[in-house]
Amino acid sequence: MSNQAYDLPFQQIGADVVIWPMAKIVMPEVISIGNSVIVDDFVFLVGGAKTIIGDFIHIASFTSITGGGEFIMEDFAGLSGGVHIYTGNEDYSGGCLTNPAVPAPYRVPTRSFVRIEKHAIIGANSVVLPGVVIGEGAVVGANSLITKSCDPWTINVGSPAKPIKVRPKERILNLEGMLRKEIFDVAGHYIPRDQRG
C-alpha cells in the first residue's frame, strides 16, 4: 500500500511509503515521514511533541512508540519486532497519582525524548526508556533495556544494555554513499521508484 492509499493527515509524508492497514497511528498531524519507509501491521505509533521519521526506515510489527514526548528516527535506522519506545513516563516517586485515566493535577507525567540516529538498529523485544540517544550506527541487541544513551557505532546488549563491540562505520557509510548516487538526483532529492530510469 502506498502513501497515497493511506489517507491520514500527516504533517509531511514522502514517496514510496508503505503503511500496512493494521498499523495504528494516533495524532498523524504531528508526524513527519520521509521517503522509502515501511511501517508494518500492528505497529502502534502515537505522535508526540515532535515526531520525525527519516528516509529508508523500517518499523516492524508489534512495535510501539508512545509517551507524548519528542521522537526522532534518522535515515537508515530500523526497529525490529516488538520494540517498545517510551518518550515520556509517569512520576513513580509517590508525589502524584499515575496512569492516563487520572486527570491533572493528580497526575503529573513527564515528557522527554528518544532520538535514534542514522544507521542505528534496535533488536526485537527491546525497551528504550525516555531521555536517550541511540548514537549513529549503534546496535541494540534483542531483549535489551536501554536506560542511557548508546555511543555511536557500538553494539549494546543486556538489561541494562552495555556496549560489547564496535561496528564497521566506513563500510556502512560507503554503502550509503553508493545508494544515494543511484537513487538521488544531483541536487540530493530522492527519486521515487516509478520515476527511476
N, C-alpha and C positions, 0 to 999 in steps of 0.2 A: 504494500500500500504506500503510495507516495504522499508527500505532504499536502498536495492539492486535494486528495481524497479525505484527508483527516482534517475536518473543519473545526478547528479550535482557534480562538483569537490570541495567538502567541504575540508577544511583543515584537519578535522577529523570528523568521524561520528561513533557512537556506534551501538549497537544491539537494535532491537525492536523499531526502529524509524519509525514513521508514519508521512509522509508529504503529505497532500492531494494535488491533482493535480492542484487545483486552487490557491494555495499559490504562491505568487510572491517573489522570493528570488534573491537579487541583490548582487553581489560580494561574492558568496559562498566560494571562495578560502580563505577568511579570517575568515570564520565561523567554529567554533568547536562545535559539538553537541554530548552530552553524550548518555547514554542508556535510553531506555523506555521514549521516547519523542514523543509528539503528536503536530503537527503544523496543524491547521485546514485550510480548504479552506478560501480564501480571507484574509489571513494574508499577510502583506507587511513587509518584513524584508530586510533592507539594511545593509550589513556588513560594519563596521566602522574600526577605528584604531585597535581595538581588539574586537572580538565578541565571547563570550563563553556562551554556553547554557549547563547546567549541566544535571544530571540524574533525571528522574521522573518529567519532566516538561510538562506542557500543556500551549499552546498559542492558545487562542480561536479566532474564526472568527472575521474579521474586525478590528483586532489589527494591529497597525503599530509601527515599531521600526526604526527610521531614525535619521539623524543628522550628521553622519560621525565620531562621537566620539567613545569612548570605551563603550561597553555594556557587562555586566557580569550578568548572571542569574544563581544562585546556585541551588543545588539539592532541589527537592520537592517544588519548587516555581510555581506559576501559574498566568497567565494573563487572565482575563475574556474578554468577547467580547467587542470590540470597544475601547480598551485601546490604548492610544497614548503616546509613549515614545520618547522623544527628547534627543539625546546625544550631540547635537550641536544647535546653534542658530545664528541668524543674529545680527548685531550691529545696534540697533534701535536708537542710540544716535544722528544720523544725520551726523556722521563723514564719512560715505560712502554710496553707494547705496546698496540696498538689493534685494535678491532673486536669485536663481541659474541661471537665464538667463543672469545675469550681470557678465562680466568677471573681473578677478583681473587686476589691483589693485583697480578698482572702487568698488568692493565688498570685504569685509573682514569678512567672517563668523568666529565664534568661535567654536572650537571643545572641548568637555568636556567629561563627562562620566555619566552613570547611572549604579548603582550596586544594584541588587536585591538579598538579602542574603537568605540562606536556610529557607524553610517553609514560606516565605512571599507570600502574595496573594494580587493582585490588582484587585479591583472590576470593574464591567462593566462601560465603558464610562469614565473612569478616565484619567487624563492627568498628566504625570510625566515630569517635566522640567529638563534641564541639571544640572549636578553637585550635584546630591543627591544619598544617600544610603537609601534603604528601608531595615531597620535592620532585623536581623534574627527573623523569626516568626511574623513580623509585618503584619498587615492587613490594606489595604486602602479600605474604603467603596466606593460603586458605586457613580459615578458622582463627585468624589473628584478631587481637584487640588493640586498636590504635588510640592511645591516650595522650600522646605527644607527637609533635611533628617528626617526619621522616626525612633524613638528609637526601639530597639528590643522588641518583644512581646507586642507591643501596637496595639490598634485598632484606626485608624485615619480616620476622616470624615470631609467633608466640603470643602469650597473654599475660602481661602486656608485651607488645611486639618490641623486638630488639634487632638491630642490624647484624647480619651474619656474613654478607658478601657484597661485592660491587658488580654492577652491570657494565657491559661494553658500550660506553657512551658514543665513541666515534663511529662504530658500525651502525648504530641506530640512527644517528643524525645524518650519516651518509645516505642511508636508505630513504630517509625523509626527503633529503635534497633531490634524490633521483625521482621520487614520486611527484614532487612539486614541479619538476621540469616537464613531466609528462602530462599533468592534468591541470596546470595553471597557465594562464596566458602571460605574456611578457610584463604586464602591469601587476602580476601577482593575484589576479582574480581567478577563482575556481571555475572550471569549465564543466557544466553538467554533463552527465553520461550521454544524453541524447544529442549533444552538440559536439561531441568529440569526433574527429575525422578518422 
